[in-house]
């Protein structure tokens, strides 16, 4: 299991607020801050469920707090946290 998945699991277990960056179904790049509530499988895909009610597909996560998803590590620059 990769370290990004394990990192997200720890955030869910601790039920802490996390800054989540992800792409929506229509390719919007969103940033939200919410409590990580659970990881679940839905329609054959892994979902991160936030306490706000949002369900984010795990494969669309870009960053959770300071941890960047493996597929975005080398192609996106996160040095400006605007």
N, C-alpha and C positions, 0 to 999 in steps of 0.2 A: 504494500500500500504506500502511496506516495506521501511525502511530508505535507503537502498542501491539504490533502483530504484529512489527514490526522490533525492538522492545525484547526481546520473548521470543526471537526468533531470535538476538540477540546473547548472551542468557543461555545458550542451547543451545550456541552456538559456543564460548563460554568454559568450558562445563561447570562452572559455579559453583553453590554452594548457593543456592537461592532459597526465599523464603517464598511459598507459593501458597495463595490463597483461592479456593474454587470451590463450586458447588452440585452435589450428587450427583443421580443419577437420581430419588431419592425426596425431593429438595429439602432435603437436609441441607446446612448451610453448614459446610464444613470448612476448616481451616488446617493445612497440612503444610509441613515444611521438608525439601527434598531437592535432589539435583543434577538440573538440567534436562538430560535425555539427548538427546531428539530431538523434532522435529515430523514427524508423518507423517499420511497420509490413510488412514482406515479406515472402510469402509462408507459412503463418500461424505461423510465429515466429517473435519475437521482435528483431530488429537489432540496434546496435549503429553504426552510420555512422560517419566516421572521414573525415576531410577535405582532407586527403591524398587519399581518394577514397576507403579506406578499409571499409568493412562492417563486423562487428563482431556480431555473435549471442549473444544475451544477456545472454543466459544460459551457454555460454562458457567464460564469463568474470570472471576473478579471482580477479583482483584488479583494481580500478580506483583511481589514486593518492594514498592517504593513506587509502582509504576505501576498505576493503576486502569483497567480495561477501559472503552472508550468508552461502552458502554450503561449503565454504573453510575456514571459521573462525577457526574451531577447528582442522583442519587436516593439515594445512600448516603453516610453520614458516616463517615469513617475517621480522625477526629481522636483517638479513644481506641484506642491499639494495645495492647489487653489480652491 
